[in-house]
Amino acid sequence: MKINTVEKALSSIKNDGLSLKKIPESLLVYEVIIEAVKKDGLALEYVPKDMKNDIICLAAVKQDGLAIEFVPKKFKNEMLCLEAVKQNGLAIEFVPKKFKNEMLCLEAVKQNGLALEFVPKSLRTEKLSKAAVEQDGLAVAYTKIKDGSLYLSAVKQIGLALKYIPKSLRTKEICIEAVKQNGLALKYVPKLLKSASVCLDAVKQNAIALHYVPKVFKSDILCTEAVKKNHWVFLDLDNEYRVPVVCLAAVTQDGNLLEYAPKSSKTPEVCLAAVKNNGLALEFVPKSRRSEEICVAAAKQYGKIFKYIPKEHREACRKALTLV
């Protein structure tokens, strides 16, 4: 649609405030501009400098605080800056230093804890830091306050916040809470604090945490829990950890993983579980272990797969299929 009237411009703006960019300058009347920034504050970027005023700029930041980036310096007053950070705390990045007082900074971090990065260091008080961390645990990266309760609050909310806590202050309690919230936080747990229980908590939350488990703690129980959580980690395990109980957990979820089980772990129980999940897994069952029970289970699951069924079991499989 060709925009050649104010009415068409308004119609376009109502659907997308940023369409202001495509409107001819001759049609950029106050009514069109104010509607655009009310729809999308970032449309302020496309308002000609000589047409920006305090009302338009205020309307823009109320809709999207980050629009303050496009507010001319002469219109950046304390009230406008406050409105901007209330809408989006990260707008504080574009607030002039003279307006960054305790009240404004507090409003910013309450809205988005990561706004703490742009708060002057002299204002990063305990009160402000706690407010920031309560809103976003990762804000702990920008505080110099050394407080155990603050760190604990951070990792309970976002486990990976452990990365930003000084290593010497990563206590056992903090590490446990971190991996319970996000198993991948195990990467940042000091070596001396990694225990069997901490590692188990980590893989139960996120199986990928297995990558950060020291070899000494990779027990059958831990590997089984990891595979139960995410069967694809089975493929990352060295053969020494692909014992029958771990293989059973894997093939129960995806029978075709039997292909990657060591021959010594292809027990009757593991093979039966695999073909019950996917009859085609019979291909990976050693011929010496293709018992009638396993072959019948495979046939029932998939159908006529006689290619992999020993001749002596084919009749039993045919009978089983006629009963299905």
N, C-alpha and C positions, 0 to 999 in steps of 0.2 A: 504493500500500500504506500503510495506516494504521499508524504506528509507536506501539505501545502497550505493548511489552515490551522488556526489555533485549536479548533475543535478536534481535528485529527491528531494534533500533537498531544492533547490531553488524553485522547483515547489510547494512544500509544503508551503514554506515561503510566496510565492506570494498570497496564499489564506488566510493565517493566520500567522502573524508575531510571535504570541505566540507559534506557533508549534515548535519554536526553542527549546523549553523545551524537545521535544521528539527526537530531532536529536542527533545521536551518536557523542560523543566528537571528534572522529576521522574525522568527516565531518565538524566541526566548523571552516571552513576557513574564512578569512576576507570577502570574497565576500558574503558568506552566512550570516554572522553576520550583515554586514552593510545593507543588504537587509531586514533583519528581523527587525532591529530597525527603519528603514525608514518606514516600513509597520505599525509597532506598537512599539512606544518608550518603552513601558513597558517590551518588550522582553529583555531589558538590564539586567533584573533581572537574566536571564538564561545564560548570557555571563560569561564564566569563568573569574575570577579576572585577571589572567595573560594575558588575551586577550583583556581586556578593554584598550582603548587609548583615547586620547583627541578627535579624529575625530569621533569615534564610539559614545562616550558619548554626543558630541554636536549634532550629527544627531538624537540621541534618544530623547533628551529634546526638540528639535525643533518639533518633531512629537508629543510628549506628555510631557509637562512640568513636570508632576509628576514623570517622569523617573529619575529625579534628585536624588530621594531617593536611587537609586542604583548606583549613580556615586561615585567612590572612592574619598576620600577627596583630594588627590593630583591633581585631574582633575577639582575640583570645583574652577574655577576662576570667576572673576567678569563678564566677557563676557558670559560664559556659564550660570551663574545664571540669568543674565538679559534675555537671550533667553528663559530660562525655565519659568520665571514669565510672560513673554510676551505671551507665549503659554497658560499657565494656572496660574493665579494669586495665587492659593493655593499652588503652588510649593514653595512659599516663606517660608513655614514651614521648608523646608529642606535646606534653604540657610544659610550658616555660618553667624554668627552675624557680622563679620567684613565686609561683603559685603552688609549688609542691610543699604544702604544710602537712602537719600530722593528720588533720581531719581529712584532707583530700586523699592522702596516701592510704589511710585506713579504709576509705570507701573503695578505693581501687583494688586493694588486696582482698577485700571482702567479696568483691564481684569476681575477681580472678586472682588466685593466689600467686600466680607466676608474674604478676605485675610488680612483685617485690624486687625483681631484677632492676627496675627503673626508679626505685625509691632511693633517694640519697642515703648513703651509708650512715650518715649521722642520725637519720630518722628510723633506721631499722632496729627499733626497740624490741624488747621482749613481747610487749603487747601486740605490736604490729606483726612480728614474726609468727606469733601463735595464730593470729587471725589469718595470715597467709597460708600457713600449713594446714589449718583446719579446712580451708577452702580447696587446697590442692597440695597433697603431700610432697610433690616435687619442688615446692617452693623452698624446701629445706636447703636446696642448692644455693640459695642466695642469702641465707642468714648466717651470721657469725656467732649467734647465741648458742652456747654449748649447754644444752639442757636435755637430759635423758628422756624426760616425759615428752618433750617436743619431738625428739627423734622417734619415740615409740608411736606417737600420734601420726607421724608422717608415714611410717612403714605399714601401719595398720590400714591406712587408706590406700597407699600405693607402695607395694613391696619394693619396687625398683628404686625407691627413694634411698634405699640403703647405700646405693652408689655414692651419694653425696654426703654421707655421714663420715666424719674422720675415722680412719681405720682403728685408731686407738680407742675410740668411743663406741665401737660396734660391739655391744654386749651380747651375751647369749640370749637374753630375753628379746632384745631388739631383732636379732637375726632369726629367731624362731618365728616371731610375728611376721617378719618380712617374707620368709619363704612360704608361710601359710597363706599369705595374701597373693603372692606371685612366686611360684616355684623357681622362676628364672633368676630370682634375687640370690639364689645359691651361688651364683657367679661372684658375688661381692661379699660372701661370708668368709671371714679370715680362716685360713687353713686350720688353725688350732681349734676353731669353734665348729668345724665340720665334724659331725658325729653321725652314727648310723641313723639315729632318730631324726635329726635335722634333715639329712639327705632323703629319708623316706617321706617326710612331710613335704619336701620340695617336689619329688616326682609324683606324689599323689595329687598335687595341685596342678603340675604341668610336667608331663612326661619328658619334654625336651630338656628339662633340668638334668636329665641323666648325663648330659654332656659335661656337667660340672661336678659329678660325683667322683671322688677319688676311688681308685681301683680297690682299695682295701674295704670300701663300703658297698661295693657292687655285689650284694648277696643275691641268692635266688629269690628271696622274698621281695627285695627292692626292685630287681629287674622284672619280676612278675607284675608288680604293681604298676610299673612304668608302662609295660606292654598292655595291661588292662585299660590303662588310661588312654593310650594311643598306640594301636598295634603296629603302626609304621616304624616306631623306634626299634622294633625287633630287627629291622634290616641294618641298624647301626651297631648292633651288638656283635662283639667278636664271638667266634664259635665257642669259646670256653664258657660263655654265659648263656648259650643256647641249649640249656639243659632241658629235659623233658617237661618240667613244670612250667618253664617259661615258654616253651614251644606250644604247650597246651593252651596257654592264655592267648597266644598269637593265632593259632589255627581255629580256635573257637570263634574268632571274629572274622578271619579271612582264611578259608581253607587252603587257598593257593600258596600261603606262606609256608606250607609244608615243603615246598621246593627248596627253601633256604634252611631247613632244619638239618643238622648233622645226622648221618645215618644212625648213629648211636642213640639219638633222641627220638627216632621214629618208632616209638613203642606202639603196641596195639591200641592203647588208649588215645595217644596223640593222633594216630592215623584215622581212627574211627571218628574222632571229633572233627578232623579236617574234612572228611568226605560227607559228614552230616551237614557241614556248613556249605560245602561246594563239591558235588559229586565228581567234578572234573579233577579234583585233587588226587583222585585215585592214580593218576599218571605218576605222581611223585611218591606213591607208596611202594617200597621195595617189593619185588615180585614174591619174595619169600614170605612177606607179611600180608599178602592179599588173601585174607581168609574169607570164608563164605559170609561171615557177619559183616565184614568191612565192604565187600563187593555188593551185597544186598543193600546196605545203607547208602552206598554211592548211587546205585541204580534207582533207588527210591527218591533220592534227592534230585538227580539230574535226568534220569531216563535211560535210554538204550546206549550205554557206553561200553559195549562189549569188547571194543578194541583193547581195553585195559583189564578186562576180566578173564582170569584163567578159565580154560574150557570146562574144568570140573565144577565151576561155580555158576556157569551161565544158565543152566536150567533152573537153579534156585532163584536166580535174579529174574528170569522170565515169569516164574510163578509169583514172585513178590510184586512185579509190575502189574500183573493181572488183578491183584488184590487191592491195588491202590485206587 
